[in-house]
Amino acid sequence: MISQKVKSKTAIDKIGKTPVVILPLEDYENMMEELEILSSKKLQTEISKARQEIRKGEVYSIKDVKRKLLLDK
């Protein structure tokens, strides 16, 4: 029995005394991937470094990247 507490594509129900959340498999997989990324110290460090580079303006335009990769013909 799914309760009436439906929000978007998720539902909250109670099976016995245990509340459960029902959501589409794709949403669950995306959430698990994000949790894996957030729990990786190496990735957290790389994300922090990238954010600092963006703040400092150390970025390249798409045109520059294509030129460096010899994709701009």
Secondary structure, 3 states (H helix, E strand, C coil): CCCCCEECCEEEEEECCEEEEECCHHHHHHHHHHHHHHCCHHHHHHHHHHHHHHHCCCCCCHHHHHHHCCCCC
